[in-house]
């Protein structure tokens, strides 16, 4: 698809195709390089459009990745709901997160980067949709637990996401840090294992919730 074809898109289905092409290119690049290392120019080049055409559909690079956060957040919620009855809260939440490195990367970049360069309405829509996903998953968790209220289940979901924000970068350090750990083994403890660390944190919250009531 060339730039001229892109500009001439007028029908809703054509515009949706362009949005999906941009999202697909952004996802490919994020998987290859990490979210923080992808620019709007990179995305435009990968999809074959000028940057000015890309911003017809997404105002900024950050808006593209917030949209991908919602796409992958939706998939995570659906997966956790399927796994809850057979795996329990901690395993269903955390194992499924561990299987979604792109979602973890997006979460880790959210509050520190992606939410800082978006329009007000795009930010509001992102928060509104994300809140809906959290509530939906909290309801499912509360239904599987005789001990948690929906509000408490919402805290657990939020905590799991917060662990992804904190632990995923620590578990996946940049090349400079990896080399430092290799050269200085006494520092290697700073590189956590994502799934075990997150399970421990979420399990600790679950155990502590009754004492906080």
N, C-alpha and C positions, 0 to 999 in steps of 0.2 A: 504494500500500500504506500503510495508516494504522498508527498506533502500536499499536492494539488487536490488529490482525492480526499484527503483529510479535511481540508478547508471547505470543500463543497458539501460535506455531510450536512443534511438538513432534516431528514426524517428522524423521529425519536429512536427507531431501531438502529439507524446508522450512528447516531450519537452514542447510544449505549455500546455499540461495537467498539467505538473509539475509546470510550472509558475503559472497557474491559481490556483492550489492547495495551493501554497505558499501565493499568494495574498489573497485567501479566509481565510486562517488561520490568516494572519496578520490583516485582517479586523475584524474578530471575536474578536481577542484579544484587538484590539484598542477600539471596542465598549464596551467591558467589563471593561477595565482598563484605557483607555485613551492612546493616541499614545505615549506620553513620558514615559510611564511605561512599555512598551513592549520591550524586548530585542530580538536579533537575536536568542539566545538560546531558548527563549519562543516560537518563531515562529517555529523553527525546531522541538521542542518537540510536539507542537500542530499538525503539519502536519505529524509527524512520521519519520523525516529524521535527519541525522547527520548535524551539521552546515556546514561541509565541502561540503556536497551535495547541501545545499541551496545556497551557494555562487557560485556554478556552473551556477546558473540562475540569481542571483542578487548579485552584489559584496558586498553590505553592507545592513544592516537593513534599512538605510536611503533611499537607492535606491528602496527598496520594497515600502516604504511609499510615495516616489515621484511618483512611478508608480500608486499607488492607488489615489494620488491627481489628476492625469490626468484622470483616470477612472471616478471619481466622479465629476471632473470639467466638463467633457464631458456631463455627465447626467444633471448637473446644467444648462449648456448653452442650452441644448435642451429644458429643462423645462421652462426656462425664455423666450425663443423664442415663445413657445406655449402660455404663459400667458400674454405677452406684450400687444397684441391687446385689451384684455378685462380688464386688471388690471392696466395698466400704468407702467411707468418705475420704480418708487420707490417700489411699492407693488410687482411687478413681481420679481425684483432683491432681495429684502430683505425678503419677506415672504418665497420665495423658499430657501434662505440661512438658515433661521430659521428652516426649515424642514429638514435640512441636517447637524445634529450635527457632524457627522464624517468629512465631508468636512471642516466645520469650525475649527475643531480640527486640521486637517491636515494643513490648511492654517496658523493657529496660530503657528504651529511648523515649518513651512517652512523656513523662513529666519533666525530664531534663532537656528535651530537644523538640520533639514533634509538636507539642502543644504551644510552642513559643512563636510560631510564625504562621498562624492561620487566621482567617477571618472570624469575626464574632459569631456569625450564623453557622459557619462550619464547625467551630468549637462547640457551640451549643448542641448542634445535631449529634456530634460525636459523643458528648457526655450523656445526652438523653438516651441514645441507643445503647451505649455501654451500661448505663444504669439499668436499663431494661433487661439486658443479658444477665447482670449480677442478680437482680431480683428473681428472674426466671430460674436460675440455677439454685439460688437460696431456697426457693419454694421446693424444688426437687429434693434438696438435701434434707430439709426439715421433714418432708414426707417420709424419708428413709430413716429418720432418727427419732427415737422416742424422747430424746433429751434436749434437742435444740429447738429454739423458736426460730421463726423466719428471720428475725433481726439478727440473732446470733449466727445463723447459717450465713447470712450476708457478710458478717464479720470474717467468717472463715474463708469465704471466697475471696474477699478483699485481701486477706492475709496471704493467701496462696499467690495472688498476683503480685503483692508486695515482695514476696520472697523471690519471684521471678525477676523483679526489678533489681533486687540487691544481689542475689546469688548467681544469676546467670552470667553477668559480666565477670564475677570473680571466678567462676568455673571455666570461663572461656576467655582467658586474658589475651591481650594483643601480643604479637610476635616478640616485642622487646621484653615484656615481662616473662614470657615463656623461656626465653634465653636466659634471663636473670635467674629463674628458678632452676634451670639446668646447671648453671654455673655455681649456684649457691643453694645446695640442697636444704640448708636450714631454713630457707624461705618458702619451701614448697608447700608448707602447711597453709600458706595464704591462699592457695588455689583450692577452693572447696569442691566437693562433688555435689553437683546440683540436686539430683534427686534425693540422696540421703539427707542432705542439709535441709531441704525444703520439707521433707516428710517429718523430720524431727521438730521443726518449727511449727508446722500445722498441728501435729499431734500434741505438742505442748500447749498450744492455744485451746484445743478441744478439751484437754484435761483440766485446764485452768478456768474455763468458762463458768462451771458451777460455783467456783469460789468467788466469782465476781458479781454474782446476782444479788 
